[in-house]
Amino acid sequence: MSVVITTYNRSAMLPHAVRSALAGGEAVLEVLVIDDGSTDATPRVVRDLLAEDARVRAFRHPNRG
């Protein structure tokens, strides 16, 4: 199962959301984090999460309003 988490300027909430998804057990094959061009600390938080668990994948897109 894949879990998709979209985010925009929610760096404080993102680690909890990703870790909650990963806690779903062996059924969770990947957690996809889609960053809609955040301007806060989200990119740094995503890098930390990528280093923490190989099941996390991230994509960043420019914010188009």
N, C-alpha and C positions, 0 to 999 in steps of 0.2 A: 504494500500500500504506500502511496505517496501522499504527503501532506503539503499543501501549498499555503504559505503565509505571506500575505502582501503587507507592505509597510511603507509608511511615509512619516518621517520625523517622530518615530516611536522607539527611540533607542533604549529608553528605560524599561519598556515592556517586552521588547523583543527576546531577551534571554529567557524569560519565564515562558513565553509562548513556545519557543523552540524546544526548550527542555521538557515542557509538558507534552508536546507532540512526540518527542523521542521516548518518553516514558510509556508510550503505547505498546511497548514490547517488541517482540521479534517481527510482528506484522508490519512495523514501520520500516520500509526499505530506504526511504529518503525523505528529507524535509527540504522543500524548495522555498527559499526566501527570495521574494521578489521585491526589490527596493525601487520605489518610484521616484528616484532622484532626491533622496533625503538631504537636507542641509545641516542636520545635527550630527551627533556622534554615531549614527547608524552604520556608516561604512566601517568604522573601527570595530564596533560591536560585532558586525557580521564577520569580519576577519578573525576575531577571537573565537566565534562559534565554529567557523570552518576548521580552525586548529584543534578544537575540542572534540569534534566527532566527525568521522569520515562520511557519515550519512547526510550531513548538511551540505547543500549546494546552494549557490547564490547567483542571482542575476540582478543587474542594476540597469535601469532604464532612465532616460531623462524625463523629468516631470513635464507633462504637456498641459497641465492645468486642467 
